[in-house]
Amino acid sequence: MRVTATSSAPTGNLFENLWTHTWGKPLDTLFATIPIPRSDSATDEDAAEAKCLVCGGTDGPLSELLLEWLEVKGILVRAEHTEVIRCIVERATGYHGDQVTKYFDSLPVEIDNPFVDEVYSPSGYRGVAVIGPTGSGKSLFLLLVLILRLSAKQPTVYQTAHDLVLFTDHGAIVISPSQGAAVLPTWLGRLPSSAWCLVDAPLETGAPIFALRRMVVQVAPPQRGKFMKWMEDIKSSQCYMRQWNLMELLAGRNMHPHDVGTTAQIEAFVARCGPRTRDAYRYSQESEGQLSRRVRSHVASIPTIDDFKHAARQAMKGDVSVVHEHLFLVNPGRTRDAISVSLTASHVWEEWTTHSSELARSNARLHSYDHLRRESTTAAAAASILRSVLHTAMHNQSFFSTHLGGAFKRLEEISDTSEDLVTYDLLPHHSENNWPVALAYSHQTFDKVATLSTIGNSGNTVVAYIPNSQSGDAFCVHTTSNWSNPDEHSVKTTIFQAVESDCHMVDTRLLHEASRLQLGNLRIVFVVVPGTTPRILFPKSVRNDFTDLEVCYSTFEAGHLGHLGGNPAVIRYVRIVP
């Protein structure tokens, strides 16, 4: 394709329309407010509102453009979007500032345009990879950033798998990606140092834009993020985009151009398939019968213990995630042949209480399912049940075979989207007979340090539970072979030394895998970096007191605590040194 200025492009060119209807426009012409019913009950008086990018709002042409381009009426502005944008701007300017971040579950989100003033990279060009599961809305987020920049008249390069577009005050210039490396230097004079490059494409198609030596923002799934070589060549970091919560899904469904489903349909889909945004959009327009048939078409029963063990072996290096009331075991390293196992917590509880009263009186002491639901979130309740059930059942194969065989489902033919189910809530473990067990113990389960055996070839993994009636629960995670069997005293000493230390950790290029451990109100993040000492994140205010730990996803950057959906105001990095 030859270089084509959109002024001479065919009528209806999407990028020309985008530039025409966005360049220099004030925000109040681009955003609208939409109502969000909290339920489908006619008697429910509670309602919420959400900000939406041109959701049938005042700028009709841009709304029609999104409808034609993305098949959505608009883009829901999430709190996650504003936080990631703020983080990216800080990294672009090199200013770390007051690291106070607040995560909002409420809607609507206040919208501010940080690009009204030019954003420079004073110490050379930088890059940020925004990672997150497929369907979390990364592409929509990148388009939101593009529109904010265009509304502020900021020159921007936008790269997709099929298009490379330079937005300047002259218009939108479309360039063939295959010719990008040769053609882009001719346009350097048009792009000041404040120009940004937004990449929604694989690395091989996005490579030419790095010749521009401008600020780069690329979206990618976590599995691909660690293979992006450009991050090794420039001052780069990562941001993590969290999945949509149910309220956001309910808001997002109102932006679909077709008929939408009910709240119950959305909840049913999320409970069965996890919060995969794109599929939630798609399924929301189907009737309940169609929804059930579509879901069942991807589900096959695993009736025998051998089938389940096979699935466990396939997920040897996978992660365990509790989404609503389901446990997912997936193998993110394999896409087309991955096997995912879904276990319904309520079904496990029924089977447990009905058929295994003698096991219920053993070392796994459980609250009632209803009690757990009342005192914590559904996900936390399910996690608590599943941890105890799986730990005990691990030692009793007949229990699995007889009573839980029908509870396991295998999700096949997910193609390249199997990693969508990975959200890192629990630590996976495989015992000597290769059974996957979520060994994360609540304080009501064990009263001593527990050590775990090897996960695949990743080395010895230790999760130490340290009961302390005065200071609460504490966990320590280690994944190198030189500390395979610590005693309780050494683990305690190590954790206290780590909490007392002030070391900030390494660059994001070493980030390999992040996981979150949630036990009711107790959350601890551990980060596994191959060949290095693992990291555990504790609250900044915590010293010898381990109560009320609250740690969320975060990221690495030398000397700077970045943003992966966490709260940098109360989190810092610590080193675990045995």
Secondary structure, DSSP 8 states (H G I E B T S, - for coil): ---EEGGGS-TT-HHHHHHHHHTT--GGGTEEEEEEESSS-TT---EEEEEEETSS-S-HHHHHHHHHHHSSS-EE--HHHHHHHHHHHHHHHT-----------SS------TTSS----TTS-EEEEEE--TTSSHHHHHHHHHHHHHHTT--EEEEESS-EEEEETTEEEEE-GGGHHHHGGGGGGGS-TT-EEEEES-HHHHGGGGGG-SEEEEEE-HHHHTT-THHHHSEEEEEE-----HHHHHHHHTT-SS----HHHHHHHHHHH---HHHHHHHHTS-HHHHHHHHHHTEEE--SHHHHHHHHHHTTT-EEEEETTEEEEE-TT-STT--EEEEEHHHHHHHHHHH-HHHHTSS-----HHHHHHHS-HHHHHHHHHHHHHHHHHT-HHHIIIIIGGGEEEE---GGGGGGG----B-EEE-TT--EEE----TTT-SS-------TTS---EEEE---TTT---EEEE-STT-SS--HHHHHHHHHHHHH-------GGG--EEEEEEETTEEEEEEE-TTS--EEEEETT-SS--TT---------TT----SSS-GGGEEEEE---
